Amino acid sequence: TSNSLIRKVDTNGIISTFAGRFGTADPGEGESPRSGFIGGPTDLFFRANGDLIFTDSFLNRVRETQTAAPTFQTDLTNLAFTAAAGSAPFDQGINVSGSVPGIPFTASTGSTPWLSVSVTNGRMPANLRVNVDPSALAAGNYSGTLTITAPNARVPVIAVPLSLTVTAAGQPTLSV
C-alpha cells in the first residue's frame, strides 16, 4: 500500500493500525510498531507468537515488529573507582545493548557534581563513558548511580550503582 500503515481487522470488523504512522520518515527501530515509518509494506508473514515480518519496498529492508517489548542490559552491574584526593578526572566505560538494535535510551547520573556520563541519549548498542572528578573531593567514600532509561523496553530502567573511594593525597617529594 502507499499509506505507510499496516492495518488489521478484528473479529467485530473494527479496523485499527497494527504498525506504522503518518508524518515521519524515522523508521522507528527499537520502538513500538506504531512509532515508525513504513514506506511500502509487502510480503507480510506472521510468526506463531504474533510477531510480524514484512518487506518494506520503500526503505529496501526486511523488518519485524515484535509483540513483546524488547529487553536491554549493561555489561557491568556496578562501577567502582579509586583515586587520590586532588587527582585529575578519569572515566570508565560501560556498554548498553538491547535484544534488537536501535532501542532509544537516556542516561543520567543525577545531580552528583563529581559524576557525569559522556552520552545522555542515543540508540543501542552504545558505549557510555562514566566520568568521575576527584579533584575537589576529600578522602572518603562516595556513591552515585548511573540510571539508564529505555521507555520502550520491557523493564524500562536499569540503575547501575557507582562507588568512588578517594584516598589521601600522596606526600610531596623533592628531587634534584
KOLDRENTOR-669111 format. One record per atom (N, C-alpha, C): residue number from 1; residue in three letters; atom name; x, z, y. Coordinates in nm, 2 decimals, always signed. Each point is the difference from the previous one (the first is absolute). Layout:
> num,residuo,atomo,c1,c3,c2
> NUM,ala,CA,X,Z,Y
...
***
This chain:
> num,residuo,atomo,c1,c3,c2
> 1,thr,N,+0.09,+0.00,-0.12
> 1,thr,CA,-0.09,+0.00,+0.12
> 1,thr,C,+0.09,+0.00,+0.12
> 2,ser,N,-0.06,-0.02,+0.12
> 2,ser,CA,+0.08,+0.00,+0.12
> 2,ser,C,-0.04,+0.12,+0.09
> 3,asn,N,-0.06,+0.10,-0.06
> 3,asn,CA,-0.04,+0.11,+0.09
> 3,asn,C,+0.09,+0.12,-0.02
> 4,ser,N,+0.11,-0.01,-0.07
> 4,ser,CA,+0.10,+0.11,-0.02
> 4,ser,C,-0.06,+0.12,-0.06
> 5,leu,N,-0.11,-0.01,-0.08
> 5,leu,CA,-0.06,+0.12,-0.06
> 5,leu,C,-0.02,-0.03,-0.15
> 6,ile,N,+0.00,+0.10,-0.08
> 6,ile,CA,-0.05,-0.01,-0.14
> 6,ile,C,-0.12,+0.09,+0.00
> 7,arg,N,-0.11,-0.06,-0.04
> 7,arg,CA,-0.13,+0.08,+0.00
> 7,arg,C,-0.04,+0.03,-0.14
> 8,lys,N,-0.09,+0.10,-0.01
> 8,lys,CA,-0.06,+0.03,-0.13
> 8,lys,C,-0.15,+0.02,+0.02
> 9,val,N,-0.07,-0.02,-0.11
> 9,val,CA,-0.14,+0.02,+0.00
> 9,val,C,-0.03,+0.11,-0.10
> 10,asp,N,-0.07,+0.11,+0.04
> 10,asp,CA,-0.03,+0.10,-0.10
> 10,asp,C,-0.12,-0.03,-0.08
> 11,thr,N,-0.04,+0.09,-0.09
> 11,thr,CA,-0.12,-0.03,-0.09
> 11,thr,C,-0.13,+0.00,+0.08
> 12,asn,N,+0.00,+0.05,+0.12
> 12,asn,CA,-0.12,+0.00,+0.09
> 12,asn,C,+0.00,-0.12,+0.09
> 13,gly,N,+0.10,-0.09,-0.01
> 13,gly,CA,+0.01,-0.12,+0.08
> 13,gly,C,+0.06,+0.03,+0.14
> 14,ile,N,+0.06,+0.11,+0.02
> 14,ile,CA,+0.06,+0.04,+0.13
> 14,ile,C,+0.14,-0.06,+0.00
> 15,ile,N,+0.03,-0.08,+0.11
> 15,ile,CA,+0.13,-0.06,+0.01
> 15,ile,C,+0.09,+0.09,+0.09
> 16,ser,N,+0.12,+0.02,-0.05
> 16,ser,CA,+0.09,+0.08,+0.08
> 16,ser,C,+0.14,-0.06,-0.01
> 17,thr,N,+0.09,+0.04,+0.09
> 17,thr,CA,+0.14,-0.05,+0.00
> 17,thr,C,+0.08,+0.09,-0.10
> 18,phe,N,+0.07,-0.07,-0.09
> 18,phe,CA,+0.08,+0.06,-0.10
> 18,phe,C,+0.15,+0.01,+0.05
> 19,ala,N,+0.04,-0.11,+0.07
> 19,ala,CA,+0.14,+0.00,+0.05
> 19,ala,C,+0.00,-0.10,+0.12
> 20,gly,N,+0.10,+0.03,+0.09
> 20,gly,CA,+0.02,-0.09,+0.12
> 20,gly,C,-0.07,+0.05,+0.12
> 21,arg,N,+0.04,-0.05,+0.12
> 21,arg,CA,-0.06,+0.03,+0.12
> 21,arg,C,+0.02,-0.10,+0.10
> 22,phe,N,-0.09,-0.02,+0.10
> 22,phe,CA,+0.02,-0.09,+0.11
> 22,phe,C,+0.09,+0.05,+0.11
> 23,gly,N,+0.06,-0.09,+0.07
> 23,gly,CA,+0.07,+0.05,+0.13
> 23,gly,C,+0.14,+0.04,-0.02
> 24,thr,N,+0.07,-0.02,-0.11
> 24,thr,CA,+0.13,+0.04,-0.01
> 24,thr,C,+0.08,-0.10,-0.09
> 25,ala,N,+0.13,-0.02,+0.03
> 25,ala,CA,+0.08,-0.08,-0.09
> 25,ala,C,+0.09,+0.09,-0.08
> 26,asp,N,-0.01,+0.13,+0.01
> 26,asp,CA,+0.08,+0.09,-0.08
> 26,asp,C,-0.05,+0.00,-0.14
> 27,pro,N,+0.08,-0.03,-0.10
> 27,pro,CA,-0.05,+0.00,-0.14
> 27,pro,C,-0.04,+0.14,-0.05
> 28,gly,N,+0.04,+0.11,+0.07
> 28,gly,CA,-0.05,+0.13,-0.04
> 28,gly,C,+0.06,+0.05,-0.13
> 29,glu,N,+0.13,-0.04,-0.03
> 29,glu,CA,+0.06,+0.04,-0.13
> 29,glu,C,+0.00,+0.15,+0.00
> 30,gly,N,-0.04,+0.06,-0.12
> 30,gly,CA,+0.01,+0.14,-0.02
> 30,gly,C,-0.12,+0.08,+0.07
> 31,glu,N,-0.09,-0.07,+0.06
> 31,glu,CA,-0.12,+0.06,+0.06
> 31,glu,C,-0.12,-0.02,-0.08
> 32,ser,N,-0.11,+0.05,+0.05
> 32,ser,CA,-0.13,-0.02,-0.08
> 32,ser,C,-0.03,-0.15,+0.00
> 33,pro,N,-0.08,-0.04,-0.11
> 33,pro,CA,-0.03,-0.14,-0.01
> 33,pro,C,-0.07,-0.06,+0.12
> 34,arg,N,-0.07,+0.08,+0.08
> 34,arg,CA,-0.08,-0.05,+0.11
> 34,arg,C,+0.09,+0.00,+0.13
> 35,ser,N,+0.13,+0.03,-0.01
> 35,ser,CA,+0.08,+0.01,+0.12
> 35,ser,C,+0.08,-0.12,+0.03
> 36,gly,N,+0.01,-0.09,-0.09
> 36,gly,CA,+0.09,-0.12,+0.02
> 36,gly,C,-0.07,-0.13,+0.01
> 37,phe,N,+0.08,-0.09,+0.05
> 37,phe,CA,-0.05,-0.14,+0.02
> 37,phe,C,+0.02,-0.08,-0.13
> 38,ile,N,-0.10,-0.07,-0.04
> 38,ile,CA,+0.01,-0.09,-0.12
> 38,ile,C,-0.03,-0.14,+0.06
> 39,gly,N,+0.10,-0.09,-0.02
> 39,gly,CA,-0.01,-0.13,+0.06
> 39,gly,C,-0.09,-0.10,-0.07
> 40,gly,N,+0.01,+0.00,-0.13
> 40,gly,CA,-0.08,-0.09,-0.08
> 40,gly,C,+0.00,+0.04,-0.14
> 41,pro,N,-0.09,+0.10,-0.04
> 41,pro,CA,+0.00,+0.05,-0.13
> 41,pro,C,-0.06,-0.10,-0.10
> 42,thr,N,+0.08,-0.01,-0.11
> 42,thr,CA,-0.04,-0.09,-0.11
> 42,thr,C,+0.04,+0.06,-0.13
> 43,asp,N,-0.05,-0.05,-0.11
> 43,asp,CA,+0.04,+0.04,-0.14
> 43,asp,C,-0.01,+0.15,-0.01
> 44,leu,N,-0.12,+0.06,+0.01
> 44,leu,CA,-0.02,+0.14,-0.02
> 44,leu,C,+0.01,+0.05,-0.14
> 45,phe,N,+0.06,+0.11,-0.03
> 45,phe,CA,+0.01,+0.06,-0.13
> 45,phe,C,-0.01,+0.15,+0.01
> 46,phe,N,-0.10,+0.06,-0.07
> 46,phe,CA,-0.01,+0.15,+0.00
> 46,phe,C,+0.06,+0.05,-0.13
> 47,arg,N,+0.09,+0.10,+0.02
> 47,arg,CA,+0.05,+0.08,-0.12
> 47,arg,C,-0.11,+0.09,-0.05
> 48,ala,N,+0.02,+0.05,-0.12
> 48,ala,CA,-0.10,+0.09,-0.06
> 48,ala,C,-0.02,+0.13,+0.08
> 49,asn,N,+0.11,+0.04,+0.08
> 49,asn,CA,-0.02,+0.12,+0.08
> 49,asn,C,-0.06,-0.02,+0.14
> 50,gly,N,-0.04,-0.13,+0.02
> 50,gly,CA,-0.06,-0.03,+0.13
> 50,gly,C,+0.09,-0.06,+0.11
> 51,asp,N,+0.13,+0.00,-0.03
> 51,asp,CA,+0.10,-0.06,+0.10
> 51,asp,C,-0.03,-0.15,+0.00
> 52,leu,N,+0.01,-0.06,+0.12
> 52,leu,CA,-0.02,-0.14,+0.02
> 52,leu,C,+0.13,-0.07,+0.03
> 53,ile,N,+0.02,-0.11,-0.07
> 53,ile,CA,+0.12,-0.08,+0.02
> 53,ile,C,-0.05,-0.14,+0.05
> 54,phe,N,+0.06,-0.05,+0.10
> 54,phe,CA,-0.05,-0.13,+0.05
> 54,phe,C,+0.12,-0.07,+0.07
> 55,thr,N,-0.02,-0.13,+0.02
> 55,thr,CA,+0.10,-0.08,+0.07
> 55,thr,C,-0.05,-0.01,+0.15
> 56,asp,N,+0.09,+0.00,+0.09
> 56,asp,CA,-0.03,-0.02,+0.14
> 56,asp,C,+0.07,-0.13,+0.04
> 57,ser,N,-0.08,-0.10,+0.01
> 57,ser,CA,+0.05,-0.14,+0.03
> 57,ser,C,+0.06,-0.01,+0.14
> 58,phe,N,-0.05,+0.08,+0.09
> 58,phe,CA,+0.05,-0.01,+0.14
> 58,phe,C,+0.13,+0.07,+0.01
> 59,leu,N,+0.02,+0.12,-0.06
> 59,leu,CA,+0.12,+0.08,+0.01
> 59,leu,C,+0.10,-0.04,-0.12
> 60,asn,N,-0.04,-0.09,-0.08
> 60,asn,CA,+0.09,-0.04,-0.11
> 60,asn,C,+0.05,+0.11,-0.09
> 61,arg,N,-0.09,+0.08,-0.05
> 61,arg,CA,+0.04,+0.11,-0.09
> 61,arg,C,-0.11,+0.04,-0.09
> 62,val,N,+0.04,+0.07,-0.11
> 62,val,CA,-0.09,+0.06,-0.09
> 62,val,C,-0.02,+0.15,+0.05
> 63,arg,N,-0.12,+0.05,+0.01
> 63,arg,CA,-0.02,+0.13,+0.05
> 63,arg,C,-0.08,+0.08,-0.09
> 64,glu,N,+0.01,+0.13,+0.01
> 64,glu,CA,-0.08,+0.09,-0.08
> 64,glu,C,-0.06,+0.11,+0.08
> 65,thr,N,-0.13,+0.03,-0.01
> 65,thr,CA,-0.06,+0.12,+0.06
> 65,thr,C,-0.02,+0.10,-0.11
> 66,gln,N,+0.03,+0.12,+0.02
> 66,gln,CA,-0.01,+0.10,-0.10
> 66,gln,C,-0.11,+0.10,+0.03
> 67,thr,N,-0.07,+0.04,-0.11
> 67,thr,CA,-0.11,+0.09,+0.02
> 67,thr,C,+0.04,+0.14,+0.03
> 68,ala,N,+0.12,+0.04,-0.05
> 68,ala,CA,+0.06,+0.13,+0.02
> 68,ala,C,+0.09,-0.01,+0.12
> 69,ala,N,+0.01,+0.10,+0.08
> 69,ala,CA,+0.09,+0.01,+0.12
> 69,ala,C,+0.14,+0.00,-0.06
> 70,pro,N,+0.10,-0.06,+0.08
> 70,pro,CA,+0.14,+0.01,-0.05
> 70,pro,C,+0.06,+0.14,+0.01
> 71,thr,N,+0.11,+0.02,-0.07
> 71,thr,CA,+0.07,+0.13,+0.01
> 71,thr,C,+0.13,-0.03,+0.07
> 72,phe,N,+0.07,+0.11,+0.04
> 72,phe,CA,+0.13,-0.01,+0.06
> 72,phe,C,+0.08,+0.12,-0.03
> 73,gln,N,+0.13,-0.01,+0.01
> 73,gln,CA,+0.09,+0.11,-0.03
> 73,gln,C,+0.13,-0.01,+0.07
> 74,thr,N,+0.07,+0.11,+0.01
> 74,thr,CA,+0.14,+0.00,+0.05
> 74,thr,C,+0.10,+0.02,-0.11
> 75,asp,N,+0.12,-0.04,+0.02
> 75,asp,CA,+0.10,+0.02,-0.10
> 75,asp,C,+0.06,+0.14,+0.00
> 76,leu,N,-0.03,+0.08,+0.10
> 76,leu,CA,+0.05,+0.14,+0.01
> 76,leu,C,-0.12,+0.09,+0.03
> 77,thr,N,+0.00,+0.12,-0.06
> 77,thr,CA,-0.11,+0.10,+0.02
> 77,thr,C,+0.03,+0.10,+0.11
> 78,asn,N,+0.13,+0.00,+0.04
> 78,asn,CA,+0.04,+0.09,+0.11
> 78,asn,C,+0.13,-0.05,+0.05
> 79,leu,N,+0.03,+0.04,+0.12
> 79,leu,CA,+0.13,-0.03,+0.07
> 79,leu,C,+0.07,+0.12,+0.04
> 80,ala,N,+0.13,+0.01,-0.03
> 80,ala,CA,+0.08,+0.12,+0.04
> 80,ala,C,+0.12,-0.04,+0.08
> 81,phe,N,+0.02,+0.06,+0.11
> 81,phe,CA,+0.12,-0.03,+0.09
> 81,phe,C,+0.08,+0.12,+0.02
> 82,thr,N,+0.13,-0.01,+0.02
> 82,thr,CA,+0.09,+0.11,+0.03
> 82,thr,C,+0.09,-0.06,+0.11
> 83,ala,N,+0.02,+0.08,+0.11
> 83,ala,CA,+0.09,-0.04,+0.11
> 83,ala,C,+0.05,+0.12,+0.07
> 84,ala,N,+0.12,-0.01,+0.06
> 84,ala,CA,+0.05,+0.10,+0.09
> 84,ala,C,-0.07,+0.00,+0.13
> 85,ala,N,-0.01,+0.12,+0.06
> 85,ala,CA,-0.07,+0.02,+0.13
> 85,ala,C,+0.08,-0.09,+0.10
> 86,gly,N,-0.07,-0.07,+0.08
> 86,gly,CA,+0.06,-0.08,+0.11
> 86,gly,C,+0.05,-0.14,-0.05
> 87,ser,N,-0.02,-0.03,-0.13
> 87,ser,CA,+0.05,-0.13,-0.05
> 87,ser,C,-0.09,-0.11,+0.04
> 88,ala,N,+0.04,-0.13,-0.02
> 88,ala,CA,-0.07,-0.12,+0.04
> 88,ala,C,-0.12,-0.02,-0.08
> 89,pro,N,-0.10,-0.07,+0.05
> 89,pro,CA,-0.12,-0.04,-0.08
> 89,pro,C,+0.04,-0.09,-0.12
> 90,phe,N,-0.07,+0.01,-0.11
> 90,phe,CA,+0.02,-0.09,-0.11
> 90,phe,C,-0.13,-0.02,-0.07
> 91,asp,N,+0.00,-0.09,-0.10
> 91,asp,CA,-0.13,-0.03,-0.07
> 91,asp,C,+0.01,-0.01,-0.15
> 92,gln,N,-0.11,-0.01,-0.07
> 92,gln,CA,-0.01,-0.02,-0.14
> 92,gln,C,-0.12,-0.10,-0.02
> 93,gly,N,+0.01,-0.08,-0.10
> 93,gly,CA,-0.10,-0.10,-0.03
> 93,gly,C,-0.10,+0.05,-0.10
> 94,ile,N,-0.12,-0.05,+0.01
> 94,ile,CA,-0.11,+0.02,-0.10
> 94,ile,C,-0.08,-0.13,-0.01
> 95,asn,N,-0.02,-0.04,-0.12
> 95,asn,CA,-0.08,-0.12,-0.03
> 95,asn,C,-0.14,+0.02,-0.02
> 96,val,N,-0.09,-0.08,+0.05
> 96,val,CA,-0.14,+0.01,-0.02
> 96,val,C,-0.05,-0.13,-0.06
> 97,ser,N,-0.07,+0.00,-0.11
> 97,ser,CA,-0.05,-0.12,-0.07
> 97,ser,C,-0.14,+0.02,-0.05
> 98,gly,N,-0.07,-0.11,-0.02
> 98,gly,CA,-0.14,+0.01,-0.04
> 98,gly,C,-0.02,-0.08,-0.13
> 99,ser,N,-0.11,+0.02,-0.06
> 99,ser,CA,-0.04,-0.07,-0.12
> 99,ser,C,-0.02,-0.15,+0.02
> 100,val,N,-0.02,-0.03,+0.13
> 100,val,CA,-0.01,-0.14,+0.05
> 100,val,C,+0.08,-0.01,+0.13
> 101,pro,N,+0.07,-0.11,+0.02
> 101,pro,CA,+0.07,-0.01,+0.13
> 101,pro,C,-0.09,-0.01,+0.12
> 102,gly,N,+0.05,+0.04,+0.11
> 102,gly,CA,-0.08,-0.02,+0.13
> 102,gly,C,-0.09,+0.11,+0.04
> 103,ile,N,+0.00,+0.12,-0.07
> 103,ile,CA,-0.09,+0.11,+0.04
> 103,ile,C,+0.05,+0.05,+0.13
> 104,pro,N,-0.09,+0.00,+0.10
> 104,pro,CA,+0.04,+0.06,+0.13
> 104,pro,C,+0.02,+0.15,+0.00
> 105,phe,N,+0.09,+0.05,+0.08
> 105,phe,CA,+0.03,+0.14,+0.00
> 105,phe,C,+0.04,+0.04,+0.14
> 106,thr,N,-0.01,+0.14,+0.03
> 106,thr,CA,+0.07,+0.06,+0.11
> 106,thr,C,+0.08,+0.11,-0.05
> 107,ala,N,+0.11,+0.04,+0.07
> 107,ala,CA,+0.08,+0.11,-0.03
> 107,ala,C,+0.03,+0.08,+0.12
> 108,ser,N,+0.00,+0.14,-0.02
> 108,ser,CA,+0.01,+0.09,+0.11
> 108,ser,C,+0.08,+0.12,-0.04
> 109,thr,N,+0.07,+0.06,+0.09
> 109,thr,CA,+0.07,+0.13,-0.02
> 109,thr,C,-0.07,+0.11,+0.08
> 110,gly,N,-0.11,-0.03,+0.06
> 110,gly,CA,-0.06,+0.10,+0.09
> 110,gly,C,+0.07,+0.02,+0.13
> 111,ser,N,-0.01,+0.12,+0.05
> 111,ser,CA,+0.06,+0.03,+0.13
> 111,ser,C,+0.13,+0.08,-0.02
> 112,thr,N,+0.07,-0.01,-0.11
> 112,thr,CA,+0.13,+0.07,-0.03
> 112,thr,C,+0.11,-0.08,+0.09
> 113,pro,N,+0.05,+0.07,+0.10
> 113,pro,CA,+0.09,-0.07,+0.09
> 113,pro,C,+0.14,-0.05,-0.06
> 114,trp,N,+0.04,+0.06,-0.11
> 114,trp,CA,+0.13,-0.03,-0.06
> 114,trp,C,-0.02,-0.10,-0.11
> 115,leu,N,-0.12,-0.05,-0.02
> 115,leu,CA,-0.03,-0.09,-0.12
> 115,leu,C,-0.08,-0.12,+0.05
> 116,ser,N,+0.04,-0.12,-0.05
> 116,ser,CA,-0.07,-0.12,+0.03
> 116,ser,C,+0.01,-0.10,-0.12
> 117,val,N,-0.08,-0.11,+0.01
> 117,val,CA,+0.00,-0.10,-0.11
> 117,val,C,+0.02,-0.13,+0.07
> 118,ser,N,+0.07,-0.09,-0.06
> 118,ser,CA,+0.04,-0.13,+0.06
> 118,ser,C,-0.12,-0.10,+0.01
> 119,val,N,-0.08,+0.00,-0.09
> 119,val,CA,-0.12,-0.09,-0.01
> 119,val,C,-0.13,+0.09,+0.00
> 120,thr,N,-0.08,-0.02,+0.11
> 120,thr,CA,-0.12,+0.08,+0.00
> 120,thr,C,-0.12,-0.08,-0.05
> 121,asn,N,+0.01,-0.13,-0.02
> 121,asn,CA,-0.11,-0.07,-0.07
> 121,asn,C,+0.05,-0.13,-0.05
> 122,gly,N,-0.07,-0.05,-0.10
> 122,gly,CA,+0.05,-0.13,-0.07
> 122,gly,C,-0.08,-0.02,-0.12
> 123,arg,N,+0.05,-0.09,-0.09
> 123,arg,CA,-0.06,-0.03,-0.13
> 123,arg,C,+0.10,+0.02,-0.11
> 124,met,N,-0.05,+0.05,-0.11
> 124,met,CA,+0.08,+0.03,-0.12
> 124,met,C,+0.04,-0.13,-0.07
> 125,pro,N,+0.12,+0.00,-0.06
> 125,pro,CA,+0.10,+0.10,-0.02
> 125,pro,C,+0.08,+0.01,+0.13
> 126,ala,N,+0.05,+0.12,+0.03
> 126,ala,CA,+0.08,+0.03,+0.12
> 126,ala,C,+0.10,+0.11,-0.03
> 127,asn,N,+0.11,-0.01,+0.07
> 127,asn,CA,+0.10,+0.11,+0.00
> 127,asn,C,+0.00,+0.07,+0.14
> 128,leu,N,-0.03,+0.13,-0.01
> 128,leu,CA,-0.01,+0.08,+0.12
> 128,leu,C,+0.13,+0.08,+0.02
> 129,arg,N,+0.05,+0.01,+0.12
> 129,arg,CA,+0.12,+0.08,+0.02
> 129,arg,C,-0.05,+0.13,+0.07
> 130,val,N,+0.02,+0.11,-0.06
> 130,val,CA,-0.04,+0.13,+0.06
> 130,val,C,+0.12,+0.06,+0.07
> 131,asn,N,-0.01,+0.02,+0.13
> 131,asn,CA,+0.11,+0.04,+0.09
> 131,asn,C,-0.01,+0.15,+0.03
> 132,val,N,+0.11,+0.07,-0.01
> 132,val,CA,+0.01,+0.14,+0.04
> 132,val,C,+0.11,+0.01,+0.11
> 133,asp,N,-0.03,+0.09,+0.10
> 133,asp,CA,+0.09,+0.02,+0.11
> 133,asp,C,+0.03,+0.15,+0.01
> 134,pro,N,+0.11,+0.04,-0.07
> 134,pro,CA,+0.04,+0.14,+0.01
> 134,pro,C,+0.08,+0.04,+0.12
> 135,ser,N,+0.02,-0.09,+0.09
> 135,ser,CA,+0.10,+0.02,+0.12
> 135,ser,C,-0.04,+0.12,+0.09
> 136,ala,N,-0.13,+0.03,+0.01
> 136,ala,CA,-0.04,+0.11,+0.08
> 136,ala,C,-0.06,+0.12,-0.08
> 137,leu,N,+0.02,+0.00,-0.13
> 137,leu,CA,-0.05,+0.10,-0.08
> 137,leu,C,+0.10,+0.11,-0.03
> 138,ala,N,-0.05,+0.12,-0.01
> 138,ala,CA,+0.09,+0.12,-0.04
> 138,ala,C,+0.00,+0.00,-0.16
> 139,ala,N,+0.10,+0.07,-0.05
> 139,ala,CA,+0.01,+0.01,-0.14
> 139,ala,C,-0.13,+0.06,-0.06
> 140,gly,N,-0.05,-0.05,-0.11
> 140,gly,CA,-0.12,+0.05,-0.06
> 140,gly,C,-0.07,-0.10,-0.08
> 141,asn,N,-0.12,+0.03,-0.06
> 141,asn,CA,-0.07,-0.09,-0.08
> 141,asn,C,-0.13,-0.05,+0.08
> 142,tyr,N,-0.02,-0.13,-0.01
> 142,tyr,CA,-0.11,-0.07,+0.07
> 142,tyr,C,-0.08,-0.08,-0.10
> 143,ser,N,-0.13,-0.02,+0.03
> 143,ser,CA,-0.08,-0.08,-0.09
> 143,ser,C,-0.09,-0.09,+0.08
> 144,gly,N,-0.04,-0.11,-0.06
> 144,gly,CA,-0.09,-0.09,+0.06
> 144,gly,C,-0.07,-0.08,-0.11
> 145,thr,N,-0.08,-0.10,+0.04
> 145,thr,CA,-0.07,-0.08,-0.10
> 145,thr,C,+0.00,-0.15,+0.05
> 146,leu,N,+0.03,-0.09,-0.09
> 146,leu,CA,-0.03,-0.14,+0.02
> 146,leu,C,-0.13,-0.03,-0.06
> 147,thr,N,-0.10,-0.05,+0.08
> 147,thr,CA,-0.13,-0.03,-0.04
> 147,thr,C,-0.02,-0.15,+0.00
> 148,ile,N,-0.03,-0.05,-0.12
> 148,ile,CA,-0.02,-0.15,-0.01
> 148,ile,C,-0.15,-0.02,-0.03
> 149,thr,N,-0.06,-0.08,+0.08
> 149,thr,CA,-0.15,-0.02,-0.01
> 149,thr,C,-0.02,-0.14,-0.03
> 150,ala,N,-0.08,-0.03,-0.11
> 150,ala,CA,-0.04,-0.14,-0.03
> 150,ala,C,-0.15,+0.01,-0.02
> 151,pro,N,-0.08,-0.03,+0.11
> 151,pro,CA,-0.15,+0.02,-0.01
> 151,pro,C,-0.07,-0.07,-0.11
> 152,asn,N,+0.06,-0.11,-0.04
> 152,asn,CA,-0.07,-0.08,-0.11
> 152,asn,C,+0.04,+0.04,-0.14
> 153,ala,N,+0.08,+0.10,-0.01
> 153,ala,CA,+0.05,+0.04,-0.14
> 153,ala,C,-0.10,+0.10,-0.06
> 154,arg,N,+0.01,+0.00,-0.13
> 154,arg,CA,-0.09,+0.10,-0.08
> 154,arg,C,+0.03,+0.14,+0.05
> 155,val,N,+0.12,+0.04,+0.01
> 155,val,CA,+0.04,+0.13,+0.06
> 155,val,C,+0.07,-0.04,+0.13
> 156,pro,N,-0.06,+0.02,+0.12
> 156,pro,CA,+0.04,-0.06,+0.12
> 156,pro,C,+0.12,+0.07,+0.07
> 157,val,N,+0.04,+0.12,-0.04
> 157,val,CA,+0.11,+0.07,+0.06
> 157,val,C,+0.10,+0.06,-0.10
> 158,ile,N,+0.13,-0.02,+0.03
> 158,ile,CA,+0.10,+0.07,-0.07
> 158,ile,C,+0.08,+0.07,+0.10
> 159,ala,N,+0.02,+0.13,-0.02
> 159,ala,CA,+0.08,+0.09,+0.08
> 159,ala,C,+0.13,+0.03,-0.07
> 160,val,N,+0.11,-0.04,+0.06
> 160,val,CA,+0.14,+0.03,-0.05
> 160,val,C,+0.06,+0.11,+0.07
> 161,pro,N,+0.02,+0.12,-0.06
> 161,pro,CA,+0.07,+0.11,+0.07
> 161,pro,C,+0.14,-0.03,+0.03
> 162,leu,N,+0.05,+0.05,+0.12
> 162,leu,CA,+0.13,-0.02,+0.04
> 162,leu,C,+0.07,+0.13,+0.03
> 163,ser,N,+0.12,+0.02,-0.04
> 163,ser,CA,+0.07,+0.12,+0.04
> 163,ser,C,+0.13,-0.03,+0.06
> 164,leu,N,+0.04,+0.07,+0.10
> 164,leu,CA,+0.13,-0.01,+0.07
> 164,leu,C,+0.07,+0.13,+0.00
> 165,thr,N,+0.12,+0.01,-0.06
> 165,thr,CA,+0.08,+0.12,+0.01
> 165,thr,C,+0.11,-0.02,+0.10
> 166,val,N,+0.00,+0.07,+0.11
> 166,val,CA,+0.10,-0.01,+0.10
> 166,val,C,+0.10,+0.12,-0.02
> 167,thr,N,+0.13,-0.04,-0.03
> 167,thr,CA,+0.10,+0.10,-0.02
> 167,thr,C,+0.07,+0.03,+0.13
> 168,ala,N,+0.07,+0.11,+0.01
> 168,ala,CA,+0.08,+0.03,+0.12
> 168,ala,C,+0.10,-0.11,+0.03
> 169,ala,N,+0.02,-0.02,+0.13
> 169,ala,CA,+0.10,-0.10,+0.04
> 169,ala,C,+0.14,+0.04,-0.05
> 170,gly,N,+0.08,-0.09,-0.03
> 170,gly,CA,+0.14,+0.03,-0.05
> 170,gly,C,+0.08,+0.05,+0.11
> 171,gln,N,+0.11,+0.07,-0.03
> 171,gln,CA,+0.09,+0.06,+0.10
> 171,gln,C,+0.08,-0.11,+0.06
> 172,pro,N,+0.02,+0.01,+0.13
> 172,pro,CA,+0.08,-0.11,+0.06
> 172,pro,C,+0.15,+0.01,-0.05
> 173,thr,N,+0.06,-0.11,-0.01
> 173,thr,CA,+0.14,-0.01,-0.04
> 173,thr,C,+0.09,-0.06,+0.11
> 174,leu,N,+0.12,+0.03,+0.00
> 174,leu,CA,+0.10,-0.05,+0.10
> 174,leu,C,+0.11,-0.07,-0.08
> 175,ser,N,+0.03,-0.12,+0.03
> 175,ser,CA,+0.11,-0.06,-0.07
> 175,ser,C,+0.09,-0.06,+0.10
> 176,val,N,+0.13,-0.01,-0.04
> 176,val,CA,+0.10,-0.05,+0.09
> 176,val,C,+0.06,-0.13,-0.05
***
